[in-house]
């Protein structure tokens, strides 16, 4: 008899007990809408398709198609050492429903093919009431099995963009007037609040203001148990500098890590504040080292996929999906499969960022990178290798959002905000959302373009979120710099995205080489370029820049322009 599994287990609730106990009789169960027959997963009290509240539990065949998979080499959970296969499967009875799972350990990953038919089996855990549904390839493969669809075809995202409520745009009332960046590095062993203060004081000085002029503070993710991802929120900075803001904001559920900028724009445009100091601090490298030394307690990993709480994570953690990389890798693989692309396409993004980082004195990785280096680097979670992933660092970035009327009397030329895109159109749940591209990029991009008469051809410089290389590719296509599925040709050789190309991309090295500053570093670089202050890496005549931040989690797209 197989030993019961001993690994992190989901919190069983009255609403989910039917699912996790399915293995007792070997029959997989899902919640079903009794009005339209849609399956509902994860379980919700309402059907997203017809909004009926009449639900029941349905026994399904246990068959599914393989919608995505990755061989995880880097991460682990207790009781499940790598390598192992994490998969997303589409349920045959309703392929719109996907679930995260594992492929059984005795299955050779080389034999897996997207779209193949799978069959469920159950692994009993140390808790006899919890059975984990896992899958293996069916003995007989049909010629065609139901495939997982995108809920909304990407080509139709624009149909769901809400029209502007008013032609009086809040973007026209604000400007970016000050930027600051702290020391950036690995394991700096500095208190995170000191990095925050350094960046914020630099931004205030850059704007020609004093700390007493600051009447608003805005940050991400705010106060809480975020380990190396926060310096203490608004409370920490206000206390350290003796500030008395009229308005402040600190929250995780916002438009990605650059969401504080949008909140600040709302506050300024409404007249509630004049100069809002926005900042983002990370000290991941130091925090990790201090944990290793036993000097600080490790972050409790009950919710490692942080914008979603334990209610959502219960569907991931038992199967060893403990990093965004595991989800993003499956998106990359599906993109490769659908559009005939290979790792080299992503490699051109990594090589471009490294070449640009060589010209930035504070970039963490500045040594040359070749395609051979990229392809031969150790695998993290297939098909993503080491150089497909951004580099954790210590550092802080600060941006000041001011009212446009005050901005033109300040120390530096203001950078104006042409349009911002924030609308949620694609699904939020990581394993239910867009299949071939990073979710929450197409909706925000379409929303941004609906708020301006400018078009992709007008953009002089692009600073696009590159937590992983496929994120950056997704934004390139979402923003319309090439067609959907056409990145293979657009990125080939790296010429189009080089500093002298048609779309100079991540001119400071991006998060892949400059450092993971969670999008705020991209805004800092865009302002630097539009002011003409980037030195060796300056794009001549840059007047319009696009910046994106986030994806998979709620995100933002912003179109900025020089004040000419």
C-alpha positions as CSV (number, residue, x, y, z in Angstrom):
1,X,0.0,0.0,0.0
2,X,1.3,3.5,-0.9
3,X,2.3,5.7,2.0
4,X,-0.1,8.6,2.5
5,X,1.2,12.0,1.2
6,X,2.6,14.3,3.8
7,X,2.6,17.8,2.3
8,X,0.8,21.1,2.8
9,X,-2.9,20.5,2.6
10,X,-5.9,22.6,1.6
11,X,-8.2,24.0,4.2
12,X,-11.4,21.9,3.8
13,X,-14.5,24.0,4.1
14,X,-18.2,23.0,3.8
15,X,-18.1,24.6,0.3
16,X,-15.1,22.5,-0.9
17,X,-15.4,19.3,1.1
18,X,-17.1,17.5,-1.8
19,X,-14.1,18.1,-4.1
20,X,-11.3,17.1,-1.8
21,X,-13.1,14.0,-0.6
22,X,-13.8,12.8,-4.1
23,X,-11.1,10.2,-4.0
24,X,-12.9,8.2,-1.3
25,X,-15.0,6.6,-4.1
26,X,-12.7,7.5,-7.0
27,X,-15.2,9.8,-8.7
28,X,-14.2,13.4,-9.5
29,X,-16.7,16.1,-8.6
30,X,-17.3,19.7,-9.5
31,X,-19.8,22.3,-8.6
32,X,-22.4,22.7,-11.4
33,X,-24.8,25.5,-12.3
34,X,-28.3,23.9,-12.4
35,X,-29.6,26.4,-14.8
36,X,-26.9,26.5,-17.6
37,X,-25.0,23.3,-16.7
38,X,-21.7,25.1,-16.6
39,X,-19.1,23.7,-14.2
40,X,-17.9,26.2,-11.5
41,X,-14.3,25.9,-10.4
42,X,-13.0,27.1,-8.0
43,X,-16.4,26.7,-6.2
44,X,-18.4,30.0,-6.1
45,X,-21.9,30.7,-4.8
46,X,-22.9,32.0,-8.3
47,X,-22.4,31.0,-11.9
48,X,-20.2,33.5,-13.8
49,X,-21.9,32.6,-17.1
50,X,-25.6,33.0,-16.3
51,X,-25.3,34.4,-12.7
52,X,-27.7,31.8,-11.4
53,X,-27.3,30.9,-7.7
54,X,-28.8,27.4,-8.2
55,X,-25.9,25.0,-7.9
56,X,-25.3,21.4,-7.1
57,X,-22.5,18.9,-7.2
58,X,-21.9,16.9,-10.3
59,X,-19.9,13.7,-10.8
60,X,-17.8,13.9,-14.0
61,X,-16.0,11.3,-16.1
62,X,-12.6,12.1,-14.7
63,X,-11.2,12.7,-18.1
64,X,-9.5,16.0,-19.1
65,X,-7.2,17.3,-21.8
66,X,-3.7,18.6,-21.0
67,X,-3.9,22.3,-21.3
68,X,-0.4,23.1,-20.0
69,X,2.4,21.6,-18.0
70,X,5.9,22.5,-16.7
71,X,8.6,20.4,-15.1
72,X,9.5,22.3,-11.9
73,X,13.2,22.1,-11.1
74,X,13.7,24.9,-8.7
75,X,10.9,25.1,-6.1
76,X,9.7,22.6,-3.5
77,X,7.3,22.0,-0.7
78,X,7.6,19.6,2.2
79,X,7.0,16.1,1.0
80,X,7.5,16.9,-2.7
81,X,11.1,17.5,-3.8
82,X,11.7,18.6,-7.4
83,X,11.7,17.7,-10.2
84,X,8.0,17.1,-10.7
85,X,5.3,18.0,-13.3
86,X,2.7,20.7,-12.5
87,X,-0.1,20.7,-15.0
88,X,-3.3,22.5,-15.9
89,X,-6.0,20.3,-17.3
90,X,-9.3,21.2,-19.0
91,X,-12.3,19.1,-17.9
92,X,-13.9,17.2,-20.8
93,X,-17.4,18.0,-19.7
94,X,-16.7,21.8,-19.7
95,X,-13.3,22.7,-21.1
96,X,-13.7,26.2,-19.9
97,X,-12.9,24.9,-16.5
98,X,-9.2,24.2,-15.8
99,X,-7.6,22.9,-12.7
100,X,-4.1,22.8,-11.4
101,X,-2.8,19.4,-10.7
102,X,0.2,17.0,-11.1
103,X,1.0,14.4,-13.6
104,X,1.7,11.1,-11.9
105,X,5.3,10.6,-10.9
106,X,5.9,7.5,-13.1
107,X,4.9,9.4,-16.3
108,X,7.9,10.5,-18.5
109,X,7.4,14.3,-19.2
110,X,8.9,13.7,-22.6
111,X,5.8,11.7,-23.5
112,X,3.4,14.6,-22.6
113,X,1.8,16.6,-25.4
114,X,-0.6,19.5,-25.1
115,X,-4.1,18.4,-26.0
116,X,-3.7,14.8,-25.0
117,X,-6.4,13.0,-23.1
118,X,-5.8,12.4,-19.4
119,X,-7.6,10.3,-16.7
120,X,-7.8,11.1,-13.0
121,X,-6.6,9.1,-10.2
122,X,-6.4,10.0,-6.5
123,X,-3.5,10.2,-4.0
124,X,-4.6,10.0,-0.4
125,X,-3.0,12.4,2.0
126,X,-2.0,12.0,5.7
127,X,-5.5,13.5,6.4
128,X,-7.7,10.6,5.4
129,X,-10.5,13.0,4.4
130,X,-8.4,14.7,1.7
131,X,-7.5,13.1,-1.7
132,X,-5.5,15.0,-4.3
133,X,-6.7,14.4,-7.9
134,X,-3.8,13.8,-10.2
135,X,-3.7,12.7,-13.8
136,X,-2.0,10.3,-16.2
137,X,-2.3,9.9,-20.0
138,X,-5.2,7.8,-21.1
139,X,-4.3,4.5,-22.6
140,X,-6.2,5.3,-25.7
141,X,-5.9,8.7,-27.3
142,X,-8.8,10.0,-29.5
143,X,-8.1,11.8,-32.7
144,X,-9.5,15.0,-31.2
145,X,-10.4,15.9,-27.6
146,X,-12.2,19.0,-26.3
147,X,-9.6,21.8,-26.0
148,X,-9.4,24.6,-23.4
149,X,-10.6,27.8,-24.9
150,X,-9.9,31.4,-23.9
151,X,-13.0,32.8,-22.2
152,X,-12.7,35.8,-24.6
153,X,-10.7,35.5,-27.8
154,X,-7.8,37.9,-27.5
155,X,-8.7,39.5,-30.8
156,X,-12.1,40.5,-29.3
157,X,-10.8,42.1,-26.0
158,X,-11.4,45.6,-27.4
159,X,-15.2,44.9,-27.6
160,X,-15.3,44.7,-23.8
161,X,-13.6,48.1,-23.1
162,X,-16.0,50.5,-21.4
163,X,-16.3,53.9,-23.2
164,X,-15.0,56.9,-21.4
165,X,-17.6,58.4,-19.0
166,X,-16.4,61.9,-19.8
167,X,-14.0,63.6,-22.2
168,X,-12.7,65.4,-19.1
169,X,-9.8,63.0,-18.4
170,X,-8.1,62.8,-15.0
171,X,-4.8,62.1,-16.8
172,X,-4.8,65.7,-18.2
173,X,-4.7,67.1,-14.6
174,X,-1.6,65.3,-13.4
175,X,2.1,65.0,-14.2
176,X,5.2,63.1,-13.0
177,X,7.5,65.7,-11.5
178,X,10.2,63.9,-9.4
179,X,12.0,60.6,-9.5
180,X,14.4,59.0,-7.1
181,X,16.1,55.7,-6.7
182,X,18.1,54.3,-3.8
183,X,21.2,52.1,-4.0
184,X,20.3,48.9,-5.9
185,X,22.1,45.7,-5.2
186,X,22.1,42.1,-3.9
187,X,22.2,41.5,-0.2
188,X,22.9,45.1,0.7
189,X,22.2,44.3,4.4
190,X,20.6,47.7,4.9
191,X,17.3,48.3,6.7
192,X,14.5,48.5,4.1
193,X,13.2,51.8,5.5
194,X,16.6,53.4,4.9
195,X,16.3,52.5,1.2
196,X,12.8,54.0,1.1
197,X,14.0,57.2,2.7
198,X,17.0,57.5,0.3
199,X,14.7,57.1,-2.8
200,X,12.0,59.4,-1.5
201,X,14.4,62.2,-0.5
202,X,16.0,61.9,-3.9
203,X,12.6,62.3,-5.6
204,X,11.7,65.3,-3.5
205,X,15.0,67.0,-4.3
206,X,14.7,66.1,-8.0
207,X,11.3,67.9,-8.1
208,X,12.7,70.9,-6.3
209,X,10.3,70.4,-3.4
210,X,10.7,70.0,0.3
211,X,9.3,67.3,2.5
212,X,6.8,69.8,3.8
213,X,5.4,70.2,0.3
214,X,4.4,66.5,0.2
215,X,0.7,66.2,1.1
216,X,0.1,62.6,-0.1
217,X,1.8,59.2,0.2
218,X,1.0,56.1,-1.8
219,X,2.8,52.7,-1.8
220,X,2.5,49.0,-2.5
221,X,1.8,46.6,-0.9
222,X,1.5,48.5,2.3
223,X,1.9,47.3,5.9
224,X,1.7,43.6,6.6
225,X,3.6,40.3,6.7
226,X,5.3,40.7,3.3
227,X,8.8,39.8,4.3
228,X,11.3,41.2,1.8
229,X,8.5,42.8,-0.3
230,X,7.7,45.8,1.9
231,X,9.4,48.3,4.1
232,X,6.5,49.0,6.4
233,X,4.0,50.9,4.3
234,X,2.8,54.5,4.7
235,X,3.1,54.2,8.5
236,X,6.9,53.5,8.4
237,X,7.8,56.4,6.1
238,X,5.4,59.0,7.7
239,X,6.8,58.2,11.1
240,X,10.4,58.2,10.0
241,X,10.2,61.6,8.2
242,X,7.6,63.2,10.4
243,X,5.2,63.7,7.5
244,X,1.5,64.7,7.9
245,X,-0.1,63.7,4.6
246,X,-3.7,64.9,3.8
247,X,-4.2,61.7,1.8
248,X,-2.5,58.3,1.8
249,X,-2.8,54.9,0.2
250,X,-1.2,51.5,0.8
251,X,-2.8,48.3,-0.6
252,X,-2.2,45.0,-2.3
253,X,-5.4,44.9,-4.4
254,X,-4.6,47.6,-6.9
255,X,-3.4,47.9,-10.4
256,X,-0.2,46.0,-9.9
257,X,2.9,47.3,-8.1
258,X,2.6,50.6,-9.9
259,X,-1.0,50.9,-8.8
260,X,0.0,53.6,-6.2
261,X,0.6,55.9,-9.1
262,X,-3.0,55.6,-10.4
263,X,-4.4,56.1,-6.9
264,X,-2.2,59.2,-6.5
265,X,-3.4,60.5,-9.9
266,X,-7.0,60.2,-8.7
267,X,-6.2,62.1,-5.5
268,X,-4.4,64.9,-7.3
269,X,-7.0,65.2,-10.1
270,X,-9.8,65.4,-7.5
271,X,-8.0,68.2,-5.7
272,X,-7.4,66.2,-2.6
273,X,-3.6,66.6,-2.8
274,X,-1.1,68.5,-4.9
275,X,2.1,66.5,-4.5
276,X,1.9,62.7,-3.8
277,X,5.0,60.8,-3.1
278,X,4.7,57.2,-4.5
279,X,7.3,54.6,-3.6
280,X,8.1,50.9,-3.8
281,X,10.8,49.1,-1.8
282,X,12.1,45.6,-1.9
283,X,14.7,44.0,0.2
284,X,14.4,40.4,-1.0
285,X,18.1,39.5,-1.2
286,X,18.8,40.8,2.3
287,X,15.7,39.2,3.8
288,X,16.6,35.8,2.3
289,X,20.1,36.0,3.7
290,X,18.9,37.0,7.1
291,X,16.5,34.0,7.1
292,X,19.4,31.8,6.1
293,X,21.4,33.1,9.0
294,X,18.6,32.6,11.4
295,X,18.5,36.3,12.3
296,X,14.8,36.8,11.2
297,X,11.9,34.4,11.1
298,X,11.0,33.1,7.6
299,X,7.9,34.4,6.0
300,X,5.1,31.9,6.7
301,X,4.3,30.4,3.3
302,X,0.6,30.0,3.8
303,X,0.1,32.3,0.9
304,X,3.1,32.5,-1.4
305,X,1.0,33.5,-4.4
306,X,0.1,36.7,-2.7
307,X,-2.5,38.7,-4.3
308,X,-4.8,35.8,-3.7
309,X,-5.4,34.6,-0.1
310,X,-5.5,31.0,1.2
311,X,-9.0,30.5,-0.3
312,X,-7.4,30.6,-3.8
313,X,-4.0,29.1,-2.9
314,X,-5.6,25.9,-1.7
315,X,-6.0,25.0,-5.4
316,X,-2.2,25.4,-6.0
317,X,-0.1,24.6,-3.0
318,X,-0.9,20.9,-2.5
319,X,0.4,20.3,-6.1
320,X,3.7,22.1,-5.5
321,X,2.8,25.3,-7.4
322,X,4.5,27.8,-5.1
323,X,5.9,30.3,-7.5
324,X,4.4,32.5,-10.2
325,X,7.1,31.0,-12.4
326,X,5.3,27.7,-12.5
327,X,2.1,29.3,-13.9
328,X,4.0,31.7,-16.3
329,X,6.0,28.7,-17.6
330,X,2.8,27.0,-18.7
331,X,1.7,30.1,-20.5
332,X,5.0,30.2,-22.4
333,X,4.7,26.6,-23.4
334,X,1.2,27.1,-24.7
335,X,2.4,30.1,-26.7
336,X,5.2,28.1,-28.2
337,X,2.8,25.3,-29.1
338,X,0.2,27.5,-30.7
339,X,2.5,29.9,-32.6
340,X,5.4,27.7,-33.4
341,X,7.9,29.7,-31.3
342,X,10.9,28.5,-29.4
343,X,13.1,29.6,-26.5
344,X,15.2,31.7,-28.8
345,X,12.4,34.1,-29.2
346,X,12.4,34.8,-25.4
347,X,16.2,34.8,-25.5
348,X,16.3,38.0,-27.6
349,X,14.4,39.8,-24.9
350,X,16.9,38.6,-22.2
351,X,19.9,39.6,-24.4
352,X,18.4,43.0,-25.2
353,X,17.9,43.8,-21.5
354,X,21.4,42.7,-20.7
355,X,22.9,44.9,-23.4
356,X,21.0,47.9,-22.1
357,X,22.0,47.2,-18.5
358,X,25.6,47.4,-19.5
359,X,25.1,51.2,-19.9
360,X,23.4,51.7,-16.5
361,X,25.8,52.0,-13.6
362,X,23.4,50.6,-11.0
363,X,22.3,47.6,-12.9
364,X,22.9,44.3,-11.1
365,X,23.8,42.2,-14.2
366,X,26.0,44.1,-16.7
367,X,28.3,41.4,-18.1
368,X,27.6,40.4,-21.8
369,X,25.1,37.6,-22.4
370,X,25.1,35.4,-25.5
371,X,22.3,33.3,-26.9
372,X,24.4,30.2,-25.9
373,X,24.6,31.5,-22.3
374,X,20.9,31.9,-22.3
375,X,20.1,28.5,-23.7
376,X,22.6,26.7,-21.5
377,X,21.6,28.3,-18.2
378,X,20.0,26.0,-15.6
379,X,16.4,25.3,-16.0
380,X,14.0,26.8,-13.4
381,X,10.6,25.5,-14.6
382,X,10.3,24.4,-18.2
383,X,10.6,26.2,-20.6
384,X,11.9,29.0,-18.4
385,X,15.6,29.1,-17.5
386,X,17.6,31.3,-15.2
387,X,17.8,34.2,-17.6
388,X,14.0,34.2,-18.3
389,X,13.5,35.3,-14.6
390,X,14.0,38.7,-13.1
391,X,16.7,39.2,-10.5
392,X,15.7,39.7,-6.9
393,X,17.4,42.7,-5.3
394,X,17.3,45.3,-2.6
395,X,16.3,48.8,-3.6
396,X,13.6,51.5,-3.6
397,X,12.1,53.7,-6.3
398,X,10.1,56.9,-5.7
399,X,7.9,58.9,-8.1
400,X,6.1,62.2,-7.4
401,X,2.7,62.8,-8.9
402,X,1.8,66.5,-9.0
403,X,-1.1,68.6,-10.2
404,X,-0.3,69.7,-13.7
405,X,-0.8,73.4,-12.8
406,X,1.9,73.2,-10.2
407,X,4.2,71.0,-12.3
408,X,5.2,73.6,-14.8
409,X,6.7,75.8,-12.1
410,X,8.9,73.0,-10.7
411,X,12.6,72.2,-11.1
412,X,12.4,69.7,-14.0
413,X,10.2,69.5,-17.1
414,X,7.1,67.6,-16.2
415,X,6.3,64.3,-17.8
416,X,2.6,64.3,-18.8
417,X,0.2,61.4,-18.6
418,X,-1.6,60.8,-21.9
419,X,-3.6,57.7,-21.0
420,X,-3.9,55.0,-18.4
421,X,-5.4,51.5,-18.9
422,X,-6.7,49.6,-15.9
423,X,-9.9,47.8,-16.9
424,X,-10.2,44.1,-15.8
425,X,-11.4,42.1,-18.7
426,X,-9.5,38.8,-18.5
427,X,-10.1,36.4,-15.6
428,X,-8.0,37.0,-12.4
429,X,-7.6,33.3,-11.4
430,X,-4.1,32.2,-12.4
431,X,-5.1,28.8,-13.9
432,X,-8.5,29.9,-15.4
433,X,-7.3,33.0,-17.3
434,X,-5.8,33.7,-20.7
435,X,-4.0,30.7,-22.2
436,X,-1.1,31.8,-24.4
437,X,-0.2,35.2,-23.0
438,X,0.3,36.7,-19.6
439,X,-3.2,37.4,-18.3
440,X,-4.3,40.9,-17.6
441,X,-2.2,42.5,-20.4
442,X,-4.6,42.7,-23.3
443,X,-7.5,44.2,-21.4
444,X,-5.4,47.0,-19.8
445,X,-3.7,47.7,-23.2
446,X,-7.0,48.0,-25.0
447,X,-8.4,50.2,-22.3
448,X,-5.3,52.5,-22.5
449,X,-5.6,52.9,-26.3
450,X,-9.3,53.8,-26.0
451,X,-8.3,56.9,-24.0
452,X,-6.0,58.5,-26.5
453,X,-5.7,59.3,-30.2
454,X,-2.1,58.2,-30.2
455,X,-1.2,54.8,-31.6
456,X,1.6,52.3,-31.3
457,X,3.5,53.9,-34.2
458,X,3.8,57.1,-32.1
459,X,5.7,55.4,-29.3
460,X,9.4,56.2,-29.1
461,X,10.4,54.1,-26.1
462,X,8.8,51.2,-24.3
463,X,9.4,50.1,-20.7
464,X,7.4,46.9,-20.4
465,X,7.1,44.6,-17.4
466,X,9.5,41.7,-17.6
467,X,9.2,39.7,-14.4
468,X,9.7,36.9,-16.9
469,X,10.6,37.1,-20.6
470,X,7.2,35.9,-21.7
471,X,5.5,38.7,-19.7
472,X,7.4,41.2,-21.9
473,X,6.5,39.4,-25.1
474,X,2.8,39.4,-24.0
475,X,2.9,43.2,-23.5
476,X,4.5,43.7,-26.9
477,X,1.6,41.9,-28.6
478,X,-1.1,43.2,-26.3
479,X,0.0,46.8,-27.0
480,X,-0.1,46.2,-30.7
481,X,3.6,46.6,-31.6
482,X,3.2,43.3,-33.6
483,X,0.3,41.0,-34.2
484,X,-0.9,38.3,-31.9
485,X,1.5,35.4,-32.4
486,X,3.9,37.4,-34.5
487,X,6.6,38.0,-31.9
488,X,8.9,35.3,-33.4
489,X,9.5,37.5,-36.4
490,X,9.3,40.8,-34.6
491,X,11.9,39.8,-32.0
492,X,14.2,37.8,-34.3
493,X,17.8,39.0,-33.9
494,X,16.8,41.6,-31.3
495,X,17.0,44.4,-33.9
496,X,13.5,45.8,-33.5
497,X,13.8,46.2,-29.7
498,X,17.4,47.5,-29.6
499,X,18.0,51.1,-28.6
500,X,18.3,52.0,-32.3
501,X,15.4,49.8,-33.4
502,X,11.7,50.6,-34.1
503,X,10.7,49.9,-30.4
504,X,13.6,50.6,-28.0
505,X,12.7,48.3,-25.1
506,X,13.6,48.4,-21.4
507,X,16.4,50.8,-22.0
508,X,17.8,50.5,-18.4
509,X,18.0,46.7,-18.5
510,X,14.6,46.0,-17.2
511,X,13.9,43.7,-14.3
512,X,15.8,40.9,-16.0
513,X,19.1,42.7,-15.6
514,X,18.8,45.9,-13.8
515,X,16.8,44.4,-10.9
516,X,13.3,43.4,-9.7
517,X,11.9,46.8,-8.7
518,X,8.4,45.6,-9.5
519,X,7.6,48.0,-12.3
520,X,8.4,51.3,-10.6
521,X,11.9,51.1,-12.0
522,X,10.3,51.0,-15.4
523,X,8.4,54.2,-14.7
524,X,11.6,55.8,-13.4
525,X,13.4,55.0,-16.7
526,X,10.5,56.2,-18.8
527,X,10.6,59.6,-17.1
528,X,14.4,59.7,-17.5
529,X,14.1,59.0,-21.2
530,X,11.3,61.6,-21.8
531,X,13.4,64.2,-20.0
532,X,16.4,63.4,-22.2
533,X,18.5,62.6,-19.1
534,X,19.5,58.9,-19.9
535,X,23.1,59.6,-21.0
536,X,24.6,56.8,-23.1
537,X,21.4,54.9,-23.3
538,X,19.3,57.9,-24.3
539,X,16.9,57.4,-27.2
540,X,17.3,60.5,-29.4
541,X,14.2,62.7,-29.5
542,X,12.0,60.4,-27.3
543,X,8.7,62.2,-26.8
544,X,6.2,59.4,-26.1
545,X,6.8,56.4,-23.9
546,X,4.7,53.5,-22.9
547,X,5.1,51.7,-19.5
548,X,3.4,48.6,-18.2
549,X,3.4,47.0,-14.8
550,X,2.1,43.7,-13.7
551,X,0.2,40.9,-15.4
552,X,-1.2,37.7,-14.0
553,X,-2.1,39.9,-11.1
554,X,-4.0,43.2,-11.9
555,X,-1.9,45.5,-13.9
556,X,-1.6,48.9,-15.6
557,X,-0.6,50.3,-18.9
558,X,0.4,54.0,-19.1
559,X,1.2,56.3,-22.0
560,X,3.5,59.2,-21.1
561,X,4.7,62.1,-23.1
562,X,7.2,64.9,-22.8
563,X,5.8,68.4,-22.2
564,X,6.6,70.1,-25.5
